[in-house]
Amino acid sequence: MHYTPAGVYATLCVVLNTQPNKGLAMLGTDRALTTAQAARVLGISEQSVRAWTRAGKLQATVTPLGLLIDEQSAHRLAAEREEAARERNAQ
């Protein structure tokens, strides 16, 4: 079974009878990655994920569970990095 941080957070909100943080809604998605998961997708460190989030390269929100990265944002940036690497290698 695969658990997403967003799904776990939503479940906790139901169990604790609280309203979910607006953060995931602000991302426009219910699919989010932890900093560790985003780091693996991008091939960078968790510290770099946090820095890129602050710089606006990745969409993210802060929740009681920590920083959650928009999954599409991470995959889009990973594809851009791969394309840039291919272009550098082709020259």
C-alpha positions in Angstrom: 0.0 0.0 0.0 1.3 3.5 -0.9 0.7 6.4 1.4 1.2 10.0 0.4 2.0 12.7 2.9 -1.1 14.5 1.8 -3.3 11.4 2.4 -1.8 10.8 5.8 -2.4 14.5 6.7 -6.0 14.3 5.5 -6.5 11.1 7.6 -5.1 12.7 10.7 -7.4 15.7 10.2 -10.4 13.3 10.1 -9.2 11.3 13.2 -8.5 14.5 15.2 -11.7 16.2 13.9 -9.9 19.2 12.7 -10.0 21.1 9.4 -7.2 20.4 7.0 -4.6 23.1 6.4 -5.3 25.2 3.3 -1.8 24.4 2.1 -2.6 21.5 -0.2 -5.5 23.4 -1.6 -3.2 26.4 -2.2 -0.9 24.0 -4.2 -3.9 23.0 -6.3 -3.2 19.4 -5.7 -3.7 16.5 -3.3 -0.5 14.9 -4.5 2.5 16.1 -2.5 6.0 14.8 -1.7 8.1 15.2 1.4 11.5 16.9 1.0 13.2 13.5 1.0 10.9 12.2 -1.8 11.4 15.4 -3.8 15.2 15.2 -3.3 15.2 11.6 -4.8 13.0 12.7 -7.8 15.4 15.6 -8.4 18.7 13.9 -7.6 19.6 16.6 -5.1 19.9 17.0 -1.3 16.9 17.8 1.0 18.7 21.0 1.9 18.7 22.0 -1.8 15.0 21.1 -2.0 14.3 23.6 0.8 16.5 26.2 -0.8 14.8 25.8 -4.2 11.4 26.1 -2.5 12.5 29.3 -0.9 13.8 30.5 -4.3 10.5 29.7 -5.9 11.8 26.9 -8.2 9.4 24.4 -6.5 5.9 24.9 -5.3 5.4 23.9 -1.7 3.4 24.5 1.4 4.2 24.2 5.1 1.9 21.9 7.1 2.0 20.5 10.6 3.7 17.5 9.0 6.4 19.7 7.6 7.2 21.0 4.1 5.2 19.3 1.3 6.4 19.8 -2.3 3.9 19.8 -5.2 4.5 16.5 -7.0 4.0 18.0 -10.5 6.3 20.8 -9.7 9.1 18.4 -8.7 8.6 16.2 -11.8 8.5 19.2 -14.1 11.8 20.6 -12.7 13.4 17.1 -12.9 12.4 17.0 -16.6 13.9 20.5 -17.2 17.1 19.4 -15.5 17.4 16.3 -17.6 16.8 18.3 -20.8 19.4 20.9 -19.8 21.9 18.0 -19.1 21.2 16.5 -22.5 21.8 19.8 -24.2 25.1 20.3 -22.3 26.2 16.8 -23.3 25.3 17.3 -26.9 27.5 20.4 -27.3 
